[in-house]
Amino acid sequence: MRIETMATGRIIRVEKDKSARRDSVVKLFGVYILCAVLFAASLFLFLWTRVAVVTINYEMVDLTEKRDILLKENRELKIQYETVITPKNLERMGDELGLDYPGQSQLIPVREDGEDTKK
Amino acid sequence: MAKIQKNKDRRRTNAEKWLRFRTGVVLVVFLTFFLIILARIVNLMLINGDTLYSYAERQHRVISTFITRRGNIYDVNGLNLAVSLEMESVCAYPEEIKNPEKAADLLSAILSIDKKLILKRLKGSKNFVWVKRRVTPSQAKRIKDLKLDGIGFVKEDKRFYPHRTLASHVIGFAGIDSQGLAGIEYKLDGDLKSTRIHYVAVRDAKGERLFGTDLSETSALRNCDVTLTVDVWAQYIAERELISAVRGSFAAGGVAVVMDPATGEILAMASHPEFDPNVFRKYPKSSWRNRAVSMNFEPGSTFKIFLVSSVLEDEIATVEDTLYCEGGGYEVMNTMFHDHGGNFGMLSVSNIVTYSSNIGAIKLGMKLGKKRYFDYLSVFGFGKSTGIMLPGEERGLIPPVSSTNDVDLAALSFGHGLSVTPIQLITAAAAIANGGFLMEPHIVKRITRSDGDIVYEAKPKIVRRVMGDETARKVREIMVNVVESGTGSGAKVPGFSVAGKTGTAQIFDSETGTYSETEFIASFVGFIPSVEPKLVVLVVVDRPKSNFYGGGVAAPAFSKIAGDTMRYLKIYPEEMLIRGDEIRQRDKNSLPPLM
């Protein structure tokens, strides 16, 4: 700031106006930059979430496929198990092992209520 | 100085103007671009929006088909009786096959199909042909490894019955396209059948991946599973003993039914000859028939329990009243009737049933009168469908009362001259067991949608009351005598008091117009225990060649079925429970005290 220009009140006012305008431009520029950064950040956030959704979708598809395979396997194993433990098979296996149903004298039924009371 | 300052001001002014100009140019350029972009957006979004949207839809969305698996059939404990397995079928696109000869050669070796047959299909004019449907996983893998042009695979469901012949007549079977053809599979095909829906799914740029399309809420996909009242073990016991009785007597077939008299639930329904629904085509069609609901037969002496029930309920006679049984022969309208168990003189009403006197039954029938007797037959549900959820149920045949003469009434009194089905017979017998209530028999316990909603749940349904509690008790006591000292001694179950009635009916020969002297239907219907019965069991053996009496062939089968089923259900004789209590008490006393 030059002293000679400070001598007249008019020049000082112009200098003040210019300085205020510059400050406001700087502030405005700052606001623009901030807006731009916010815009970029929100754009990034938007894109990031979109990409994340797509990625999660892919993961879901993969996991769903794996789940379906496991469920199918589980189902088939259950059916296989039930096929093996059919009454006919169990009785046949029992026969092969020389097992027989217990006679009435070999059975001691226990009342369900655990009390020695008649049903 | 002032000039220098002026020049500086001018330069600054010029610089500012230049700056404004450049800013203006940049603004205009940006504005222009912005306007261009805006115009393009307007063009894309508003003017061509619909068209472009449809292009995008077409690119990212695909119409996909989802086929649900055919519903399962379970036993009462949730064990699988009928399931659908995913299998692969081999198909061909003849136009794409470069070397049909080589392809046929390779496929023939793996699939064990005649090469000429495959070649004929591969050289045909159709765009798509089946090579073999539902191949084994190992066959599918071997064919895939060949990487043949024009040979593809389609995933299909195959119905599988893990228990093979068990309850096959109840479950029935489904055809190659998973359509129900017999039994529950047929009757409830509408609930069980697989459903197919088309839906829009999202795919990626490669056109492969489908993003999470949730179909769980799609109502069209809610096919049903069916839970039966049949218990696999009770069914097995019934089938095992029925087969034993049928084979042991060289019979043509048979039926065994186990019912809970309190609810009308069928625990087991066995029919012989048997078949395996996995390979049902390998068995004769006659073996597919569920005789428990479709067999019309003359019940013979088992029917006397209904006659006596009617007589006692109408108070025509008491249990102790005696009738003269004519020494074994009795003529009605020039037709001679005989007793087969002996030449009886005076018999009480109770003993008429105990010793199964036909003449005594005829006299009781005459006393009751044909109108009342026919009323009771109708009340017991004979001549009508029981409403059980099984296909092919017969109604039996009760002759019209108007055309019935005394000879017919005499025959009807001991279970001839009419026909019933096993399910009718056991349902009516259950009414005696439960104190006089005719229950609607049911074999389907529950129908559940795949999302867990219960579509149908069977509840015990009383059709009507057919007799008073006191009458039912008296008839049960008479039936206990049948087992204790009468024709049904083979039906005894150690530890239990059993009530029952034997039946040996001659089969009517339509060719000669007379009853056969060599062909019979042996039957036994009974309850266990006799007081507050838990089970009603009916055994019918069709045309036994040896030991054709109901007491000889059907009663022992009843004994095994009833005894083993009671043990399976953990219903023990009271004396066993008391012994268990004593042993446990003894052990309890001998246990050392806790520290």
Interface residues (C-beta under 8 A of the other chain):
Chain A: N57 Y58 M60 V61 T64 K72 R75 E76 K78 I79 E82 T83 T86 P87 K88 E91 Y101 Q104 L107 I108 P109 V110 R111 D116 K118 K119
Chain B: L79 N80 V83 L85 E86 F160 P162 H163 R164 L166 R209 L210 F211 G212 V232 W233 Y236 I237 P494 G495 D564 R567 K570 Y572 P573 E574 M576 L577 R579 G580 D581 I583 R584 Q585
